[in-house]
Amino acid sequence: MTITSKKSLGKLFPIALLLLITLFGAYAFAGTSDTAFKDFYDFVHNMIGGYVGKAVALIALIGGAVGAGLSGKMTLLVGGFVIAAALFFGPTIVAALLTATI
């Protein structure tokens, strides 16, 4: 490929992307009428949002604090905090995203 053909492809990319979004936009609207994975979703949501998720979040936070204290690296504490926050707030955020309507 020459430089001029790469520039031409760069100009055509937004047009091609717009065309793909227009043609396949209907597939982006997933319905909730199908219940094939509902039992699995409920199981995972209840596990993470319940006592198991809170226990794992607490263990990650304590593990990060102990690891940071022993090694002197604050990145371990930040990592434990991020994991704990993701497990604590994650189910609420995912449920809000999955039930959002436009």
Summary of the structure (lengths in Angstrom):
residues: 102
radius of gyration: 22.1
end to end distance: 42.0
largest distance: 59.4
contacts: 213
relative contact order: 0.09
helix: 82%
strand: 0%
